[in-house]
Amino acid sequence: MTKTNESWGSRTGLILAMAGNAVGLGNFLRFPVQAIENGGGTFIIPYLVCFVLMGLPLLFIEWSLGRFGGKSGNHSTPYILESMGSKPIWKYIGVFGIFTNIAVVAYYTYIESWTLIYVVHTLLGTFTGWSKEEISSFFTLYVQLEGADFGVPYFPLLVYLFVLGINVFILSTGLGGIEKVAKIGMPLLILFGVILAVKAWTMGSSYASPAFPDANAWDGINFLWTPQMTTLTDPKVWLAAAGQIFFTLSVGMGSIQCYASYLKANEDIALNSMTAGFTNEFVEVLLGSAIVIPIAAGFLGLDWVLENAGFGMAFQTMPYLFQQWGGIFSVVAGVSWFGLLFFAGITSSLAMGTPWMGFMKDEFGWSRNKGAWSFGLLALIMGIPTVLFYSYGYFDEYDYWAGTVSLVIFALLETILFSWVFGIDRGWNELNRGADIQLPLFFKWVMKYVTPVLLLLVFLGALFTPDQNDWSGAIQGLVQGKGWPLDSESLLAKLSFKDIYLEMEKAPEQKAFLDLKIKFSGWARTQLLLLFLFITGVVWYASSLRKSKKS
């Protein structure tokens, strides 16, 4: 194993880098949609409860794992986990902490490339005078590689390669480069977010139109902050809140452990982890909720937002709405929005490169340059199909299996390791060693009992999602002996492509396209499996080298 002397340059840089890892595209694209789909203000209450019972404990666990493993010179999850566990199996469970990052960054940088090209088009005035339908079509043609390409064939692929190249170059400069990007990107992200949030909060009904006479930004704000107590007992809302907290903090990926492994042995992790977590919550709850929904409600009305909220709003609707402000501010708004998304994306994707680089440095003595470019090559091999076959579900398959299922499984297993195998008493001592604050003993109990149960419920909720996500109805039906109808989006149903076959039943004229979608989705799953097996093989080889050196 090769010893590394790399470390963070400052506490501010560490916290901003950790916060940048957590603050990602989901803060602005996923959170508003989850809030809309789960009752607005009703969603915020279980969301904050889950932050305390699952979010903060997972941050404590992953920071503790990382610093503990770093003391032994381990900077990636295979040997970080093995250093805490007593059995060799833990290093293979740690494969998730490398696999997930490579698989996710493969498509995540594609979204980053969208944000960058939208900044360019905003500055060029491409969207000026366009209708909402034309702007929506622009995005559709772009991802289908059929338009918006400046006359250059496969232009979206070239932009993707450029953005991936930026990531690789910054990674090749080491922690120092990542720290510099975080120190620039995070303040700009917050500045851009504040500009848009202030505008949204001051819109009122000023932009109501004959087509949308009831449009009022405050309707969107009130919807997000007015709880409907009657739906608080709905299991669907609580599972959605737990899922959002889980994904927004970037836990279960392996990047937090890697970042924390470069801390000094007695450097604080209790206050640092809380600071990074609360920074993410500030960005998500205060800024994430104050941009898309209020602005869209201010122009199109709350009813339109409730019917059309989705991932595509960011690229298919927001550029049109910015144009309605006219003049210089329409450009400022567009650059702020897509610039915000770009910095949110790149500060997260940079973190995804460090586990692979740390592992290859530790086990094979690879330089930062070699580690970064090999990571880029793996991401490229995995990522090109997500660009070329986006319409056929390649992107969605990566996002579901690597960006969702893998995270939950890994987080559950590492929580069991920390609290039950390593032991909650030793884990609690590790967390509080060198701490700048005294954590309440309440969290010790939560990490041992509550957090594992919540993670298990999130996994089981995905595994057995009932039809129409109607948990209350499904539980009642089960009690009455009617069985448990699975939703087409449940994990078990997705294994057999039930969701696609259901589409085929509803639109038989699309059978040829959907048959291709099943084929490409199968290829995507095969590619993900091969990546996991490849990393497992590399870990096995590294383990055999360690054994041979000892003997």
N, C-alpha and C positions, 0 to 999 in steps of 0.2 A: 504494500500500500504506500502510495506517495504522499508525503506530508505537505500540506499547503499552509502558507502564512497569510493568505488573503483574508481581509476583514473589512467591516464597514468603516467608512471614513468618519462618520459622525452619527450621533443618536437621531438627529433630525433626518438625515439621509435614510437611516434604517426605517424609521417610522413612516416616512413618505413612500419609501419603496414598498413596505408592507401594505400600507393603505392603497397604493397604486395597484398592487397585486389583487387586493380585494375589490376595489372600485373598478368595475368593468362595464362592459356594454349592457349587462343584465340590469344594472342599477337604473338605467334610463330606458331600456327597451322591454325588459321583462317585468320589472316591478309595477309600472303603471297598469299594464295589462292584467296582471294578477289581482291588483287592487280593484279594477273595474269588474272583473269576472267574479269576484268574491265579496261584493257588497260594499266596496268603498271604505268608509270609516269603520265598518264592522271588521274588515280585514286587518286594520292597523292594530287593534287590541291583541288578538292572538299572535300577530307578527312580533310585537314588542315582548310579549310573554315568552315566545320561542327564542328570541334573541338572548334573553337572560338564562333560559333553561337549556338551550342547545348551542346557540351561537358563541357566547362567551366561553362556556366550558370547552368547546372544541378548539377555540383559539388558545386557551390555556394549555390544553393537551398537546397541540401541535408545536407551539413554541417550546414547551418543555421537552418534547421528543427531540426537536432539532438541536437545542443547546446541549442536551445530554449526549446525543450521538456525536456532536462536534468535538466534545472533549476527547473522544477517542480517534479523531481525525476522519470521521465519516460525514459526508456532505450530501447524501442521497438516501432515500428511504429504505432500500434493501438492507443496508448494514446499520442504519439508524435503528430500525425495528429489531434487528437481530441483537444489537447491543443491549436492548431492554428485555428481550425475550430469551428464554432458556433453550429454545429449540430452533434448529436450522430452518424450519418451515417459515419463520417470520421474514427471512430475507426474500423469500419468493412471494409472500404477501406484499412485501415492499415493492415488488415489480409494478404494482398498480400506480405507485408514486412517480414512476418514469413513463410508463405506458400512457396514462391519462394525459399528461402534459403534451406528449408528441402528437397524440391523436387529436386533441382539442386544438392545439395551435395550428394544425393543418387546415382547419376550416375557419378558425377564429381570425387568422390573418387575412382570409378572404373578405370577411366582414370589414376588417380594418381598411382594406383596399377600397371598399365601397365608400367609406367615410372620406377617405383622402380624395378620391375622384370627384365626390360631391362638393368638397371644398373648392376644387379647381373649377368645376362648372358654375358654382355660385359666384366666384370671382370673375369668370368670363361672361356672366349674365345669361347663361344658356337658358335658364328657366323663365326669364322675363317675358311676360305676355302669354305664357302657356296656360292652358286650362288644367284643371285638376286631373282630368282623364289623360291628357298628354303627358303630364309629369308621372302619373302612375304607370303609363305604358313605357315610359323611358326606363324605369327600373326593371320592368318585366323583360324588355328587349335586352337590357344589359346583362342580366343573369342568364339569359338564353343565348348569349353570344351572337345576337342578331342585330344589334344596333348600338348607338351611343359610343362609337368606337373611333371617332376622328378619321374614319376611313381606313383604319389599320385593322387587318384581320386578327381576331382573337385578342383584341386590345385588353379586355378584362383580365385575361391570363397574364399579360405583360405587366399590368398594374399590380396584380397579385405577386408576381415574381419580384417586382421592385420593393413592395412593402415587406415581403419576407426577407429580402436582402438587407433592408434597413435594420430589421430585428437581428439578423445574424451579425452584421457589422458591430452593432452596439454590444451584443453579447460577447464578441471577441475582445472587447476592451475590459471585460471583467466587471466586478462589483462597482468599480469606480464609474464606469460608463452608465450602468443601470441607475446608480445613485444620482448622477447628473441629470438624467432624463426625468427621474422622479421629482427632483427639486425644481425643474422647469415645468414639467407636464402637469403635476398636481395643482400648483397654484393657478396655472392657466385654466385648467379644467374647472376649478371652483369659480374663477373670475367669469368665464363664459357662462357657467350655470347661473350665477347671480344676475348677470345681465338679462338673461332670458326669463328668470323667475320674477325679477322686478317688473319687467314688461308684462308678463302674464298676470301678475297680481294687480296691475293698474289698468287692465283692459276694460273690465266691467262689461257693459253691454254696448260699448262704443262701436263695435264692429258687427253688430246685428245687420242683416240685410233682408231684402224682400223674400229671398229664398229661405232664409233662416231668421225669422223675426224675433224668435225667443232666445237667440244666442246670447250667452252671458258667461264670461270666464268664471265668475263667482259660483255659478252652478256646479262647475267642475271641482272647484276648491271645496265647496260645502259638501259635495258628495264624498270626497276623499277624507273629510274630517268629521263627518256626522255619523256616529255608530247607529246601526239598526240592531238593537239588543235582541230582537227575536231570532236572528240568524246566528247568534254566538254559540248556540248549541249544535250547529250543523258540523259534523265531522269533516266535511269537505273543506270548510273554511280553515279549520285548524291544520289539516294536512297541507293545504296550499301555503299557509303561513310558514309552517315548519320547512317545507320545501324551498320557499323563497329565501329564508334566513340561511339555510344550508348552502344554497348556490351563490348567494350574494357575497359571502365572506371568503370564497375560494378555498374552503376547507375540503378535505378529502382528496386533494390533488397531489400533494407532495411538495409543492413549491414553498409553503410556509416553513416546513421543516428544514428545507434546504437553506432558505434565507437565515433562519435562526441558528443553524449549525455554524455560522461564521461569527457568532457572538462569543465574547470571552466567557470563561467558566463561571464567573460570579456576576456577570452583567445582568441587570434587571430584565425580567421577561414579563412579570405580572403587570406593571404599569404600562410597559411598551405594548403588550398585546391588547390591553384595554383601550389604549389610545388609538391604535390602528383600527380596532373594531368600531369604536365610536365615531371615528372619522368617516368610515364607510357608511355608518348609519346616518350621519349628518347629510352626506351626499345623496344617499338613496331616498330617505324619508323627506327631507326638506327640499332638496333640489329635484330629485327624480319625480316627486309628486307635484312639483310646481311648474312643470314645463309643458309636457305633451298634452295632458288632460285639460288643464285650464285654457291653454292656447286654442286647442281644437274646439273646446266648448264655447270659447269666445267668438269663434267664427262660424261654427257649424251647429252649435247647440248640443246640450248634454245627451239628448236622445240619439243623435247621430253617433256620438262617441260610444255610447253603450252598445250600439248595434255593430259598430265597425272597428272597435279597439282590437289591435293586433300588432304583430311585429312589423308589418309592412308600413304602418303609419309613419314611422321615422323617415322612410325614404320616398314613400308614395304620396304622402299627404302634407307633411311639414314644409317641404320646399314651396308648395303652392301657397300655404298659409303665410309664409314669410314674405312672399311677393305682394301680398295684400297690404303690407305695411308701406310698401313703396319707398322710393328714394334710397339714400345711403343705408338706412337702418335695415332694410330688407337684406342687404349684403352682409351687414354686421351680424344680423340674426342667423343667417345661413352659415356663415363662417364660424360663429360661436357654437351653433348646434353640432355641426359636423366636425369641427375642431375638438369640441368637448368629447364627442364619441371616439375620435381618433386617439386622443391622449388616454381616455379610459381604456381603450383597447390595447394600445402598445405598452402601457405600464403593466398590464396583466400578461400579455404574451411574452414579454421579456422574462418575467418570473418563470414561465413555463420552460424556458431553455436551460435554467440553472440545474435542475436535478440530473439531467443527462450529462451535462458538462462536469458537474461535481463528481459523478460516479466514474466517468472516464478518466478524470484527473487522479482520483484516489486510487483506482485499481490498475490503471495502465500508464499513468504518468503523462497523459495527453496534455498538450498546451491548451491555453484558452482558445487560441485561434483554431486549432484542430478540432477541439470539442464543439466550438460554435458552428463551424462549417459542416461537421458531420451531423449535428442536430438539424441544421438547415436542409441537408440532403434528405434526411429521414422525413422531415416535415414536407418537403417538396414531393417525395414519392407518394406520401399519403395524401397530400393536398391537391395535386393536379386533377385527380378524378372528381373532387368536390366542385371544381370549377367547370370542368368539361361536361359533367353529368349532373349538374345541380338540379335540373328539372326532373331527373329520374330518381331522386331521393337519396343520393349519395351523402349530401350535406346533412340531411335529417337523420340518417342512420348513425353517422358519427356523433352528432349532437346527442342522440338518445342514449346509445350504448356507452360511449366514452365520456360524454359531457354530463350524463345524468346517472345512469345505473352504476357505472364504475365508481363514481364519487361516493355514493351512498354506501356501497359495500366496503370500500376502503376505510371510510370514516368510522363505520360500525366496528370493524376489526381492530383498528388502531385504538379506539376507545376501550375495547375489551382488554387489549394489551396493556394500556396505561393503568387502568383502574383495577384490573383483576389479575393479570399475569405479573407485571412489574409490581403492582400493589399500590392501592390508593395512598397509603401512608408514605411510602417512598416517593410516589409521584407528587404528593402534596408538598413534601420537603423540597423536592427538586424545583417545583414551581415557585416556592417562596424564598429559595436561596438567592441572596443578593437583591431581594425585592425592595423597591422604593415605596411600596404601599403594603399594608396588611390586608390581605383578602379575607372576606368573611368566611367562616367555617361552613356556612351554608353551601358554598360552591363545592366543597369537598364531598358532601353528601350528594349533590346534584350530579357531579361527574361520575360517581360510582353507580348510581341507581337511575336517575331521571334521564340523563342524556342517552345512555344506551337504549333505554326503552323507547324514547322518542325516535331515535334513528331506526330502530327495528320497525316502529309503526310507519315511518316514511317509506321504508323498503317494502313492507307488506302492503301498504296503500298503493304503491306502484305495481306490485305483483298481482294484486287482486282487485284492481279498480272496478267498481260495479258499473253496470250499464248506466250511461248518462251521468256518471259520477254522482249518482244519487245514493249516498251512504245510508241515510235514514230509511229510505224505501227498501234498500237491499237488506239491511239488518232486520227490518220488520218482516220482509218476505222470508228470510232465513228462519226466523222464529216460527213463522206460520208453515214451515215445511215446503216452501216454494223454490228452494235452492238459491244459488248465488249467480245471477247473470253477469258475465264479465263484459266490460266495456271493450270496444275494439282498440282503445288506446292503452289497455292494461299490458303489463310486461308479458304475461302468459299468452295473451291474444296476439301481441306483436311477433312473438316467436314464430307463429304460423302465418304471418302476413294477413291476419284477419282484417286489419284496418284497410288494406289495399283491396282485398276481396269484397269488402263492404262497399267501397267506392265503385267497384266493378258492377255490383248489383244495382246501384243507384244510377250509374251511367254506362250501360252496356255498349254504347257507341264508342266509349273510350277504352275498350278491351285491349286493343293492340298496344296502346300507350301504357296501360297499366300492367300488361304482361311484361313489357320492357322494364317497368319500374320494379317489379318483383325480382327480375333477373339482376338488375343493377344493385338493388338493395341487398341481395344475397352476396354479390361480389364485395360490397362495402363491408359486410359482416365478416367475410372471409379475410379481407385485407386487415381488418382490426385484429382478428384472431392471430394471423400470421405475425403482426407486429408484436403482440403480447408474447407469443412463443419465441420470437427473435430476442426480445429483451430478457426473457427468462433464460434463454441459452447463454446470453452474454453474462448474466449474473452467475449462472452455474460455472462458466469458464473462469470467471474472476474468483469464485470460491475455490475451485480446484487449484488455481495459482497460489492463493493464500495458504492452502494446506501444504502444497509442495515447498513453499518457502519456510514454513514452520518445521517441516521434516528435514 
